Amino acid sequence: MGNKVDSHTVLFSVIGDPIRHSKSPIMMNRAFRETGINGIYTAFHITADRLGDFVAGVRAMGIRGVNVTIPHKLDIMPLLDEIDESAQVIGAVNTIVNTGGHLKGYNTDGIGYVRSLKEEAKSDLAGSHVLIIGAGGATRGILYALAREGVASVTISNRTVARAEELAEAFRGLVPVIRAIGQDELQAACGHSDIIINTTSLGMFPNVEETPIDSSWLKPDTVASDLIYNPLTTRFLAEAKERGCRIHGGLGMFIYQGAYAFEYWTGQPAPVEAMRETVLEALQQSKS
């Protein structure tokens, strides 16, 4: 069932390169149907050289809201009129609100992730020792949100240590202890961590046999968290569960980052359960 479209329909979209894999359109269109909002959400494949043209189109066409995914989260920022304080600190934008041609950028990745982590795995994050594997765009938002929860320390591991060090430097002062390590120190770091978060694409469909760490490094009762939601349970999470860890997949982060965007655009509570149901159905259909 498509959304009703007429001359009052408000347009929303997601942009990225690539974008055809995105489950955002089915999730957000379900949210509009569920709440009775006359809106329609589409996916646009925008290459880096067309980003400026797209932003001009947002103003000209009155597109109310945009989600921004890889690789545009940083490059979109100078093209906007205003950046929310949290997105400024994070250094990346994944949501744009258009109010009468004034474009304001937000970042809902980190707050979406932490809301999901607290609901599904660990309700109180204060005092936790966190290990983050990977230093990509999503890591910045997660770092900011974790800092606001009062975590005790964060260790960032990345193949290119310089990238991890750059990230640690940017958030020094927000987290009591933050450090960067290479892969040679990863095993030892696993033994000292309460929460281990994979922010890399290792284990994502179709490369489901890949995993960011050796599961023998995990201690029982650690929270093992993965940003990947396809598959819902990655090899990393399946092996962590066998080791006696609590596991947390990426579906909740995906749902909640979209839910916060929906609320910024509409001023209405997002129908979270309906959004989750729709994405789960789509993931099951893609396997059959």
C-alpha positions in Angstrom: 0.0 0.0 0.0 1.4 3.3 -1.0 0.8 6.6 0.7 -1.9 8.8 -0.7 -0.3 11.5 -2.8 -2.1 14.8 -3.7 -1.2 18.5 -4.1 -0.7 18.9 -0.4 1.7 16.0 0.1 4.9 16.9 1.8 8.2 15.4 0.5 10.9 13.8 2.6 14.0 11.8 1.5 17.2 10.0 2.2 20.4 10.5 0.2 23.5 8.5 -0.1 25.9 6.8 -2.5 25.0 4.0 -2.7 21.4 4.1 -1.5 19.3 1.4 -3.2 19.8 -1.0 -0.2 18.2 1.5 2.3 15.3 0.3 4.4 14.5 3.9 5.4 11.8 4.5 2.8 9.6 1.6 3.8 10.1 2.4 7.5 9.3 6.1 7.2 6.4 5.8 4.8 4.9 3.3 7.3 5.4 6.0 10.0 3.5 8.6 7.9 0.7 6.2 7.2 0.4 5.2 10.9 0.2 8.8 12.1 -2.0 10.1 9.2 0.6 12.6 8.0 0.3 13.4 4.3 4.0 12.8 3.6 6.0 10.6 1.2 9.6 9.6 1.7 11.9 8.7 -1.2 15.5 7.6 -1.8 17.8 9.7 -4.0 21.1 8.4 -5.2 23.3 11.5 -5.0 27.0 11.5 -5.9 29.5 13.9 -4.3 29.6 16.2 -7.3 25.8 16.7 -7.2 25.5 17.4 -3.4 25.3 21.2 -3.9 22.7 20.8 -6.6 20.6 18.6 -4.3 20.7 21.1 -1.5 19.5 23.8 -3.9 16.7 21.4 -4.9 15.7 20.9 -1.3 15.2 24.7 -0.9 13.5 25.1 -4.3 11.1 22.2 -3.9 10.4 22.7 -0.2 11.5 19.2 0.8 10.7 19.2 4.5 13.2 16.7 5.8 16.2 14.8 4.6 18.2 11.9 6.1 21.9 11.8 5.0 23.9 8.7 4.9 27.4 7.6 3.7 29.4 9.3 2.3 27.7 12.8 2.7 27.4 13.3 6.5 30.4 15.6 6.7 30.4 17.2 3.3 26.7 18.3 3.7 27.5 20.5 6.7 28.9 23.7 5.0 25.9 23.7 2.6 23.4 24.2 5.5 22.3 27.4 7.2 22.6 26.1 10.8 24.1 23.1 12.6 22.6 21.9 15.9 25.1 22.1 18.7 25.4 18.3 19.1 26.0 17.8 15.4 28.7 20.5 15.5 30.6 18.6 18.3 30.1 15.3 16.5 31.2 16.8 13.2 28.6 15.0 11.1 24.9 15.5 10.1 22.5 12.7 9.3 19.2 14.7 9.5 18.1 18.0 7.9 15.0 20.0 8.8 13.8 22.5 6.2 11.8 25.4 7.8 10.8 27.8 5.0 14.1 27.4 3.2 16.2 27.5 6.4 18.1 24.2 6.5 19.2 23.0 10.0 21.4 19.9 10.5 21.1 17.4 13.3 22.7 14.1 14.2 20.4 11.4 15.5 22.8 8.4 15.2 24.3 8.6 18.6 21.1 9.3 20.6 19.4 6.6 18.6 22.1 4.1 19.4 22.3 4.9 23.1 18.5 4.7 23.5 18.5 1.3 21.9 21.5 0.1 24.0 19.8 1.1 27.2 16.5 -0.5 26.3 17.9 -3.7 25.1 21.2 -4.5 26.9 22.3 -2.2 29.7 19.9 0.3 31.3 22.6 2.3 33.2 25.8 3.2 31.2 27.4 5.4 33.9 30.9 4.2 34.9 31.2 1.7 32.0 34.4 1.0 30.2 33.7 1.0 26.5 35.7 -0.4 23.6 34.7 0.8 20.1 36.1 -1.0 17.1 36.3 1.3 14.1 36.7 5.0 13.7 34.2 5.9 11.0 31.4 8.5 10.8 29.0 6.6 13.1 31.6 6.4 15.9 31.6 10.2 16.4 27.8 10.3 17.2 28.1 7.3 19.5 31.1 8.8 21.3 29.1 12.1 22.0 26.1 10.2 23.2 28.1 7.9 25.5 29.9 10.9 27.0 26.6 12.3 28.0 25.7 9.1 29.8 28.8 9.3 32.0 30.9 6.4 30.8 34.2 6.0 32.7 36.5 5.4 29.7 36.4 4.8 25.9 39.1 2.9 23.9 39.0 3.3 20.1 40.6 0.6 18.0 41.1 1.1 14.3 43.3 -0.5 11.6 44.7 3.0 10.9 45.6 4.1 14.4 46.0 7.7 13.3 42.3 7.9 12.6 41.5 6.6 16.1 43.9 9.0 17.6 42.3 11.9 15.7 38.9 10.9 17.1 40.2 10.4 20.7 41.7 13.9 20.5 38.4 15.5 19.3 36.5 14.0 22.3 39.2 14.5 25.0 37.6 16.4 27.8 34.1 15.0 27.2 35.1 11.5 28.4 37.2 11.1 31.6 39.6 8.6 29.9 39.8 8.2 26.1 42.6 6.5 24.1 43.4 5.1 20.7 44.9 1.6 20.1 45.9 -0.5 17.1 44.7 -4.1 16.4 47.7 -5.5 18.3 46.2 -4.3 21.6 42.7 -5.4 20.9 42.8 -8.7 22.7 43.9 -7.0 26.0 41.3 -4.2 25.6 38.5 -6.8 25.3 39.4 -8.2 28.7 39.0 -4.8 30.4 35.8 -3.7 28.7 32.2 -3.8 29.9 30.8 -2.9 26.5 32.3 -3.7 23.1 30.8 -2.0 20.0 31.5 -3.0 16.4 31.1 0.1 14.2 32.8 -1.5 11.1 31.0 -3.3 8.3 32.7 -6.6 9.1 29.9 -9.2 9.2 27.4 -7.3 7.1 25.4 -9.1 4.5 26.6 -10.7 2.2 29.9 -11.1 4.0 28.3 -12.8 7.0 31.4 -14.9 8.0 33.5 -11.9 8.8 34.0 -10.8 12.4 35.9 -7.9 14.0 37.5 -9.9 16.8 38.3 -13.5 18.0 35.4 -14.6 20.2 37.9 -16.2 22.7 38.9 -12.7 23.7 35.5 -12.0 25.2 34.7 -12.4 28.9 31.3 -13.5 30.0 28.7 -10.8 30.8 30.3 -8.2 28.6 27.8 -6.4 26.4 28.6 -7.2 22.7 27.0 -4.6 20.4 27.0 -4.4 16.6 25.7 -1.5 14.5 24.9 -4.0 11.7 21.2 -5.0 11.3 21.5 -7.2 8.3 21.8 -9.9 9.4 20.0 -9.2 12.7 22.5 -11.4 14.5 26.0 -11.2 13.1 28.7 -13.8 13.6 30.3 -11.5 16.2 27.0 -11.4 18.2 26.3 -15.2 17.8 29.8 -16.1 19.1 29.6 -13.5 21.9 26.3 -15.1 23.1 28.0 -18.5 23.2 30.6 -17.0 25.4 28.0 -15.8 27.9 27.8 -12.2 26.7 24.7 -10.0 26.5 24.2 -9.1 22.8 22.8 -6.0 21.1 22.2 -5.7 17.4 21.9 -2.7 15.1 18.2 -2.7 14.3 17.3 -0.6 17.4 19.8 2.2 16.4 18.4 2.2 12.9 14.8 2.5 14.1 15.5 5.2 16.7 17.7 7.4 14.5 14.8 7.4 12.1 12.3 8.0 15.0 14.2 11.1 16.2 14.3 12.4 12.6 10.6 11.9 12.2 9.9 13.8 15.5 12.2 16.7 14.4 10.3 17.0 11.1 6.7 16.5 12.3 6.6 17.5 16.0 4.7 14.2 16.6 5.9 11.0 18.5 7.2 8.4 16.1 5.2 5.1 15.9 8.3 3.1 16.8 6.8 -0.4 17.0 5.1 0.0 13.6 8.5 1.1 12.1 10.3 -1.8 13.7 7.7 -4.3 12.4 8.0 -3.0 8.9 11.8 -3.2 8.8 11.7 -6.8 10.3 9.2 -7.9 7.6 11.4 -6.4 4.8 14.5 -8.2 6.2 12.7 -11.5 6.4 11.4 -11.1 2.8 14.8 -10.3 1.5 16.0 -13.7 2.9 13.2 -15.7 1.3 
